[in-house]
Amino acid sequence: MLVEPELVAEIMVDTALERGAWRHPVRFARLRLDVTVTDVPPFGAGAQPASG
């Protein structure tokens, strides 16, 4: 791994697409100082979203 994670950040994203591109950028919300890096699963290994 080239970068060792040290902090956990919360971000805001929108799933809306327009002509194959994201309509809105990813936005930083806040640092999650109550969550450690080991609490977060590796990218792609997290829980699946609930289907409605």
N, C-alpha and C positions, 0 to 999 in steps of 0.2 A: 504494500500500500504506500502510495506516495505521500499522502496526508493523513495524519492521525487526528481523528476528531476529538475535540476537547469540550465543546459546548453544544447544547441542543437549542435550536431556534424553532419558533412556531412561524409558519408562513400562511398566507392567504392565497388561494388560487381559485380560478373560475374554470369550469369544465366546458364552457361554451366555445365552439369553433365557428369560424367564419371563413369560407373558402379554403379549408384545410389548415388554417393558422389559428393560434389561440387569440381570442378577442381581447383579453386583458393580461397584463404582465403579472408575474408572481410578485407578491409584495411581502416584505418582512413585517411580522407582527410584533414579536418580542422574543427575548431570550427566556428559555425555560430553565431557570436555576433550580427548580424543584425536581428536575428530571436529569439523571446522569446518562452519559453516552451508552453505558452498558444496558440501560433500560429500553433503549430503542433498537428494534431489530434492523439488520442490514437492509439496504434498499432492495425492494423486490421480495423480501421475505416476511413482510408485515401482514397484518390481518386483511382479509378481503372486505371491501365495503358491502354493507347490507343491500340486498336488492329489494326494491319497493314493491 
